[in-house]
């Protein structure tokens, strides 16, 4: 990954890939321009050893090649944000009258898109609870079949913020039996933000497309906004076309920053996961903490345990915990933190804590939030790369 797709001798021997602050590129000839556009618009197939020419600063091919390596995918696309990746992907496959089946809970922005925006265009969504297991997913598919053609099965696993797991291999089995009159089946789209791409590779377990908020672990320094979508090249083509017309691609400077961050991705995620394990252990024994939703603590008999062991390479560094009392007590803990920052998002080098019910998932009706397990006492924490002893001391004084 470190050197893939880049030859320093083609860029004035620059050790690192340079970023070009230009909106357009000059063609050597009109014929070159014609051929570049033919490839860009899919008017013909690439010739052997032919490389796409530079047209406009809307494509980050080197970054996309390296993301594809991490996701174990044939190809990848980058976007202006995680929501740009998710929405462009769903726009590419949903049509008026179609249905999207999705797990729950999902990220608040995704929930809003599925329940408030897409219905305005005739696209229905049917949810199933991640904690409901395979039966809940099967029942949702059964219910959806009578409402129209199923465009996609959209899964967020682990779920944000409950860490609920969805069995991707079972999802593939279910979807394999669903075919439209044209012979096509629904696509399985997986949001891999919470663990990816180090601790989970959804494409290896049955997913067709994997979307990721690159803002989080891949960017990893809380200084950029971007998103990605990886999968088979053929499945990415309609998304690529939609991205071009909607203009949801990532800008060159952000792409350059992401290239830098990719080089330390494994180091950062490994350090954060090691720290999270120690922090979770502390919280799990604290008298004012009633539960810790950390994947490493799944008991032997829990239905998510075999899915986690088969599907994931580790528990990651983002999880939630509940404190005794109610919203006032949860707020009191958050307000007393000193080292840990009170902010939404996750996957940065610094540790962040937030209140999902009042912040990221506040748009969801209270009754639905409670059904999803997003209670007033739930705090979400994303552990960074600080010394975990400092984080534990901070949590200890806040809880006290």
PyMOL commands that set and color helices and strands:
alter all, ss='L'
color gray80, all
select helices_A, chain A and resi 8-10+30-40+61-71+82-93+108-121+130-144+168-176+202-205+233-246+252-262+265-284+295-297+303-311+327-336+366-372+388-399
alter helices_A, ss='H'
color red, helices_A
select strands_A, chain A and resi 75-79+99-104+124-129+150-156+187-191+209-213+227-231+289-293+318-323+341-342+352-354+378-382
alter strands_A, ss='S'
color yellow, strands_A
deselect
rebuild
show_as cartoon
